[in-house]
Amino acid sequence: MSIFTFHDLLTHNLTSRAEQTAVIDGERQVSYRELSDQVDALSTWLVEHNVNAGDRVGIYLRKSIEEVVATIAVARVGAVFVNINVQWKLSQLEYVINNCAIKTLIIDGRGARELRTSNVLSRLDNIIVKGSSSSHPKYTAWQDSLAKTSVIDRPVINTGLAALLYTSGSTGQPKGVMLSHLNLLEGARSVAKYLNNESSDRVLSVLPFSFDYGLSQLTTMFLVGGTIVLQPTFMPSEIVKTLVEKNVTGMPAVPPTWVQLAQYLQVQNIEFPRLRYLTNTGGKIPDNVLELLPDLFGQPEIFLMYGLTEAFRSTYLPPDMFNCKRGSIGRAIPNAGVYVVDHEKGVCGPGEQGELLHAGSLVSQGYWGNPEVTAEKFRVCHHLENVLGEQKVVYSGDLVRIDEDGYLWFVSRLDSMIKCSGFRISPTEVEDAVSASYMVTDVVSYGVEDRELGQVVHVAVTPRDSSDFNLDVLRRYCQKHMPSYMQPRTIHVWDGSMPRTSSGKLDRPLIIKLATDESAE
């Protein structure tokens, strides 16, 4: 059958792969047929409770089969699924409910109990609760929502709004990125193509579905009829256990997870006979960790990727280029337009750097309820009019360099460049240099205002071994291996793990704020 909508990703598997395992959730698993039956039942409940096309439905559940069912069922009835990471607190949940006018919420028992004290409870019409909770007239138990099934005849078109993914920016509250069914399907087709995904694949799902990279594991597996293996914890020992026991073939993660896994596997002797590939996005893996990954994981294919929620996925580095272009974010993925533009000089050539711009069917529809910011981020680029005409592109805010072979290299966020003594310094370059000392794991670099030099470099670091860490030794290493203008004026030694965002990335704004506050004290 043809695949036009998010729900079609499930139903097209019912013809020839109905009994294949679709989702593994710990000791539980469901086939495509069993999953479809639950989706049909929940869709019936949603229609009977006046959830209409275009309505936003919040999903605030821990990673589970139920979250997968809820996500697909909402799309099935033409509504908009809004997956909210369970690491977000009640105040953040309230913000999302208010921001996009959610009227129906699917939540776990813990969240339902907290919701009893919230003012937003009065704004909700329907609440489905997975697990035990105190009773309330608006609450329906999860099992009761699956009580019956009827025929749903509600047309959905591929350009219709399918999802809102809330993403944090450098300032202000999170913004809801609007993704159509077409955005999600084209992203799945492109990613599955270059990863060579097949129905025999089992892909680990560590990252939340509220993160575009996490949602991509679901869409690519269902596109090819594979299996998604849910991994609710970020603990390296638990991830490794799942990789082995569930015969995982594909492992996606973000840099902090790769750093932790590399540390763990360096003192373990573990084989991964089924693991075919690794993927990374969400930032640059330190080079010393990149160097270790092939041997630690049994020489899998390694795909270094780049993307942003507003354009889903943008570039990747083919595995056969890993050794000669290690650290590059590669070239455009299939069916995506990627351009490097200097806003004064025009399109960049080899050796030049500029902002990365994105065009094509993967570009999202903008930000929910925020036309001003949408107009600023999504607009026509006059330097590309001879190629794209009046087609809008999304401005990434990322500075990249293009090399002599046409491969792209991340330089920095445009709004985070450090300017010291007339030099423009990339925080990523500083972080790479400090990481190369092998004395630290996580590193965050940033600029601090200085009366004489404009700015000076500060870094926050987590020691690799706190019992054997010597700050003076690290300082001497920096003096020896880094130019004077790049050397950290201050090194903040972090006690314990650095805070992370709900998608597992380092929470840079919070880390910088806490380190800055410490300096002020």
C-alpha positions in Angstrom: 0.0 0.0 0.0 1.0 3.6 -0.4 2.3 5.5 2.6 0.9 9.0 2.9 0.4 9.6 6.6 2.1 8.8 9.9 -0.6 6.1 10.6 0.2 4.4 7.3 3.7 3.6 8.7 1.9 1.0 10.9 -0.9 -0.2 8.6 1.3 -1.0 5.6 3.0 -3.7 7.6 -0.2 -5.6 8.2 -0.2 -7.2 4.8 3.0 -9.2 5.0 4.5 -8.6 8.4 1.5 -8.6 10.8 3.1 -11.1 13.1 6.6 -9.5 13.1 7.6 -7.9 16.4 7.0 -4.1 16.2 8.0 -2.9 19.7 10.1 -4.5 22.5 9.5 -2.9 25.9 11.6 -4.7 28.5 10.0 -8.1 28.9 6.9 -7.1 26.9 6.6 -7.0 23.1 3.8 -6.5 20.6 3.5 -7.5 16.9 2.3 -5.1 14.2 -1.1 -6.7 14.4 -1.4 -6.4 18.2 -0.2 -2.8 18.0 -2.7 -2.0 15.3 -5.6 -3.4 17.4 -4.7 -1.2 20.3 -4.3 1.8 18.0 -7.8 1.2 16.5 -9.3 0.9 20.0 -7.8 4.1 21.3 -8.7 5.9 18.1 -12.3 4.9 18.7 -12.2 6.4 22.2 -10.7 9.6 20.9 -13.4 10.1 18.3 -16.2 9.3 20.8 -14.7 11.9 23.2 -14.8 14.6 20.5 -11.2 14.8 19.6 -11.3 16.4 16.2 -8.9 16.9 13.3 -6.3 19.5 14.2 -6.8 19.2 18.0 -3.6 18.9 20.0 -3.3 15.9 22.3 -0.6 15.8 25.0 1.2 12.6 25.6 3.1 12.6 28.9 4.2 9.0 29.4 7.4 7.2 30.1 8.9 5.5 27.0 6.6 2.4 26.6 4.3 0.5 24.2 1.5 2.7 25.5 3.4 5.9 24.3 3.8 4.3 20.8 0.0 3.4 20.7 -1.0 6.9 21.8 1.2 8.7 19.3 -0.1 6.7 16.4 -3.7 6.8 17.5 -3.7 10.6 17.7 -2.3 10.8 14.2 -4.9 8.2 13.0 -7.8 10.6 13.9 -6.2 13.6 12.3 -5.3 15.2 15.6 -1.8 16.5 16.5 0.4 14.5 18.9 2.5 16.5 21.4 4.9 14.2 23.1 6.2 15.8 26.3 9.3 14.4 28.0 8.5 12.9 31.4 11.7 14.5 32.7 10.0 17.9 32.4 8.4 19.1 35.6 4.7 20.1 36.2 5.4 23.7 35.4 6.8 22.8 32.0 3.9 20.5 31.3 1.5 23.3 32.2 3.3 25.7 29.8 2.9 23.3 26.9 -0.8 22.6 27.7 -1.4 26.4 27.8 0.8 27.2 24.8 -0.9 24.9 22.3 -4.4 24.7 24.0 -4.3 20.9 24.7 -7.7 19.6 25.7 -6.9 15.9 25.9 -4.0 14.5 27.8 -2.6 11.0 28.2 -0.5 10.7 31.3 0.8 8.2 33.9 -0.4 7.8 37.4 2.3 9.9 39.0 1.6 12.8 36.7 -2.1 12.5 37.2 -1.7 12.8 40.9 0.4 16.0 40.5 -2.1 17.4 38.0 -4.8 17.4 40.7 -3.1 20.4 42.2 -2.7 22.3 38.9 -4.8 25.2 37.5 -4.6 23.6 34.1 -6.8 20.7 35.1 -9.9 22.9 34.5 -8.7 23.5 30.9 -8.6 19.8 30.1 -11.7 18.0 28.8 -10.3 14.4 28.8 -7.5 12.7 30.7 -6.4 9.1 30.1 -4.3 7.7 32.9 -1.9 4.8 32.6 -1.5 3.2 36.0 -3.1 3.9 39.3 -4.1 7.4 40.4 -6.6 9.1 42.6 -10.1 9.2 41.0 -11.4 12.3 39.3 -14.4 12.8 37.0 -12.2 13.7 34.0 -9.9 10.6 34.4 -10.3 7.5 32.3 -8.1 4.4 33.0 -5.9 3.4 30.1 -7.5 -0.1 29.8 -11.0 1.5 29.7 -9.9 3.6 26.8 -9.2 0.4 24.8 -12.6 -1.2 25.6 -14.1 -1.2 22.1 -13.3 -0.7 18.5 -15.4 0.8 15.7 -14.7 1.9 12.1 -12.9 5.2 11.8 -13.6 7.1 8.6 -11.7 10.3 8.9 -9.5 11.4 6.0 -6.0 12.7 6.8 -3.7 14.4 4.2 0.0 14.4 4.1 0.5 18.1 4.3 -1.7 18.3 7.5 -0.1 19.0 10.8 0.9 15.8 12.6 3.1 16.7 15.5 4.4 19.5 17.7 7.9 19.0 19.1 8.9 21.4 21.7 12.5 22.5 21.5 14.4 24.9 23.7 16.3 27.9 22.3 19.0 30.1 23.7 16.3 32.4 25.1 12.7 32.3 26.2 10.4 29.4 26.7 10.4 26.2 24.5 8.9 26.6 21.0 6.6 24.1 19.4 8.0 23.1 16.0 5.1 22.1 13.6 5.8 19.0 11.6 3.5 17.7 8.9 2.9 14.0 8.0 5.0 14.7 4.9 7.9 16.0 7.0 7.9 12.9 9.1 7.6 10.5 6.2 10.2 12.1 4.0 12.6 12.2 7.0 12.0 8.4 7.5 12.5 7.6 3.8 15.7 9.6 3.7 17.3 8.3 6.9 16.3 4.7 6.2 17.8 4.9 2.7 21.3 6.0 3.8 21.3 3.7 6.9 20.3 0.8 4.7 17.5 -0.2 7.1 15.7 -3.5 6.6 12.9 -5.4 8.3 15.5 -7.5 10.1 16.8 -4.4 11.9 16.3 -3.9 15.6 17.1 -0.3 16.6 17.6 0.9 20.1 15.4 3.7 21.2 17.2 5.6 24.0 16.1 9.1 23.1 12.6 10.4 23.8 9.9 10.7 21.1 9.7 14.4 22.0 13.1 14.8 20.4 13.1 14.6 16.5 16.1 12.2 16.6 14.2 9.9 19.0 11.1 10.0 16.9 13.1 9.1 13.8 13.9 5.6 15.3 10.2 4.9 15.4 9.4 6.2 11.9 12.4 4.5 10.2 11.7 1.1 11.8 8.0 1.2 10.9 8.8 2.3 7.4 10.8 -0.9 6.7 8.9 -3.2 9.1 11.7 -3.5 11.6 11.6 -3.6 15.4 12.2 -0.7 17.8 13.7 -1.7 21.2 12.7 0.8 23.9 15.5 1.7 26.4 14.1 3.9 29.2 17.4 4.6 31.1 20.6 6.3 30.0 22.8 4.1 32.3 25.7 2.7 30.3 25.5 -0.7 31.9 21.7 -1.0 31.1 22.2 0.2 27.5 25.0 -2.4 27.0 22.8 -5.1 28.5 19.9 -4.3 26.1 22.3 -4.2 23.1 23.4 -7.7 23.8 20.2 -9.4 25.1 17.8 -7.9 22.5 20.2 -8.5 19.5 20.2 -4.8 18.6 21.5 -3.9 15.1 21.4 -0.1 15.3 22.4 2.2 18.1 21.6 6.0 17.9 22.8 8.4 20.7 24.1 11.9 21.5 27.7 12.8 22.5 27.3 12.6 26.3 26.0 9.1 26.0 28.9 8.0 23.7 31.4 9.5 26.2 29.9 7.5 29.1 29.6 4.3 27.0 33.3 4.6 25.9 34.4 5.0 29.5 32.3 2.0 30.6 33.4 -0.3 27.7 37.1 0.5 28.2 37.1 -1.6 31.4 34.7 -4.3 30.0 35.2 -7.1 27.6 31.9 -7.2 25.7 31.0 -8.3 22.2 28.2 -7.1 20.1 27.7 -9.7 17.3 24.5 -8.2 15.9 25.4 -4.5 16.1 25.6 -3.2 12.5 25.8 0.6 12.9 26.0 3.5 15.3 24.7 7.0 14.7 25.4 10.4 16.4 23.8 13.8 16.2 23.1 16.6 18.7 26.7 17.8 18.8 30.3 16.7 18.2 31.8 13.7 19.9 35.2 14.5 21.3 37.9 13.2 18.9 39.5 11.0 21.5 36.2 9.2 22.0 35.5 9.0 18.3 38.8 7.2 17.9 37.8 4.5 20.4 34.3 3.7 19.1 35.1 1.3 16.3 37.2 -1.0 18.5 34.9 -0.8 21.5 31.8 -1.8 19.5 33.3 -4.4 17.2 33.9 -2.3 14.0 30.3 -1.2 13.2 29.5 1.3 10.5 29.5 4.8 12.1 27.3 7.5 10.8 28.1 11.1 12.0 25.0 13.2 11.4 23.7 16.7 11.9 20.2 18.0 12.1 17.9 20.4 13.9 14.2 20.0 14.8 13.2 22.7 12.4 14.6 20.7 9.5 14.5 17.2 11.0 17.7 15.7 9.5 20.2 17.5 7.3 23.6 15.9 6.7 25.5 12.7 7.3 29.1 11.4 6.9 29.2 8.0 5.1 30.9 5.3 7.2 33.6 4.8 4.5 34.7 8.4 5.1 34.9 8.0 8.8 38.7 7.6 9.0 39.7 10.3 6.5 37.0 12.9 7.5 36.5 11.9 11.2 34.5 14.6 12.9 32.9 16.0 9.8 29.1 16.3 9.6 29.3 15.2 6.0 27.0 16.2 3.1 23.3 16.6 2.6 21.1 13.5 3.2 19.0 12.3 0.3 16.2 14.7 -0.8 17.5 17.6 1.3 19.0 20.9 0.2 21.9 22.2 2.3 23.7 25.4 1.6 26.6 27.3 3.3 26.1 31.1 3.0 28.1 34.1 4.1 25.3 36.7 4.4 27.6 39.4 2.9 29.5 37.5 0.3 27.0 34.8 -0.8 27.3 31.0 -1.2 30.6 29.7 0.3 33.2 27.7 -1.5 36.0 25.4 -0.3 37.8 26.7 2.7 35.1 29.3 3.5 32.6 29.3 6.3 29.1 30.6 6.7 25.7 29.8 8.1 24.1 26.4 7.3 20.7 26.8 5.5 18.2 24.1 4.8 15.6 23.6 2.0 13.2 20.9 0.9 10.3 18.8 2.1 12.0 18.1 5.5 11.8 21.7 6.5 9.0 22.1 9.1 6.0 24.5 9.1 7.4 26.9 11.7 6.6 27.5 15.3 3.2 27.1 16.8 1.6 30.4 17.7 4.7 32.4 17.0 4.6 34.0 13.6 7.3 36.6 14.3 10.0 34.1 15.3 8.8 31.8 12.4 9.3 34.7 9.9 12.8 35.3 11.3 13.9 31.7 11.1 12.1 30.6 7.9 12.6 33.1 5.1 13.8 33.5 1.5 17.6 33.8 1.0 18.4 36.2 -1.8 21.8 34.5 -2.3 19.9 31.3 -3.3 17.1 32.8 -5.4 18.8 31.6 -8.6 18.5 28.0 -7.2 15.4 28.1 -5.1 13.4 31.1 -6.3 11.1 32.3 -3.6 11.3 29.0 -1.6 11.8 29.7 2.1 14.8 28.1 3.8 15.4 27.5 7.5 18.4 29.4 9.0 20.1 27.0 11.4 22.1 29.6 13.4 25.1 27.2 13.0 28.4 28.3 11.5 30.1 25.6 9.4 33.1 25.3 7.1 33.2 23.6 3.8 36.4 21.8 2.9 38.0 21.2 -0.5 36.0 18.0 -1.0 32.7 19.5 -0.2 32.4 18.1 3.3 31.0 20.2 6.1 32.5 20.8 9.5 30.7 22.3 12.4 32.4 25.4 13.8 30.1 27.0 16.3 26.7 28.4 17.1 26.6 31.9 15.6 25.5 33.3 19.0 28.2 31.6 21.0 31.4 32.6 19.3 34.0 33.9 21.8 35.9 37.1 20.8 39.2 37.6 22.5 41.9 40.1 21.5 40.3 40.3 18.0 40.3 36.5 17.6 37.0 34.7 16.9 37.1 31.5 18.9 34.8 28.5 18.5 33.7 27.0 21.8 33.8 23.6 20.0 37.5 24.1 19.2 38.3 24.9 22.8 36.3 21.8 24.0 38.1 19.5 21.5 41.5 20.8 22.7 40.7 20.3 26.4 39.1 16.9 25.7 42.3 15.8 24.0 44.1 15.9 27.4 42.2 12.6 28.3 41.9 14.1 31.8 38.2 15.1 31.5 34.9 13.7 30.0 32.3 16.5 29.6 33.6 20.0 28.6 31.6 23.2 28.1 33.4 26.3 26.9 32.1 29.8 26.9 33.1 33.5 26.8 33.1 35.9 29.8 33.3 39.6 29.4 36.7 41.2 30.0 37.5 45.0 30.0 40.8 44.7 28.2 40.4 41.7 25.9 36.7 41.9 25.1 36.1 38.3 26.3 38.2 35.5 27.8 37.6 31.8 27.7 36.2 29.8 30.6 35.6 26.1 30.6 33.6 23.8 32.9 34.9 20.2 33.0 34.1 16.9 34.6 37.2 14.9 35.7 37.6 11.5 34.1 38.9 10.2 37.4 38.2 12.6 40.3 40.5 10.7 42.7 43.5 11.3 40.4 42.6 14.7 38.8 45.1 17.6 39.1 43.9 21.0 38.0 47.4 22.4 37.6 48.4 19.6 35.3 45.3 20.4 33.1 46.3 24.1 33.1 49.8 23.2 32.0 48.5 21.0 29.3 46.3 23.8 27.9 49.3 26.2 28.0 51.4 23.7 26.0 48.8 22.7 23.4 46.6 25.8 22.9 47.4 29.4 21.6 47.4 32.0 24.4 44.2 33.7 23.3 42.4 30.3 23.4 43.7 29.1 26.8 41.0 29.0 29.6 41.3 31.9 32.0 39.3 29.9 34.5 38.6 26.1 34.7 35.5 25.2 36.7 35.8 21.6 38.0 32.3 20.1 38.1 31.3 18.0 41.1 29.4 15.0 39.7 27.6 14.7 36.4 26.8 17.9 34.4 23.1 18.6 33.9 21.5 17.4 30.7 18.5 18.3 28.7 15.5 16.0 28.3 17.0 14.7 25.0 20.3 13.7 26.8 22.4 16.6 25.5 24.5 18.7 27.9 22.4 21.6 29.2 24.8 24.3 28.1 22.8 27.4 29.2 22.3 25.9 32.7 25.9 24.8 33.0 27.2 28.2 32.0 24.8 30.0 34.3 25.8 27.8 37.3 29.5 28.2 36.6 29.1 31.9 36.1 27.2 32.2 39.4 30.0 30.3 41.1 32.6 32.7 39.7 30.6 35.7 40.9 30.5 34.3 44.4 
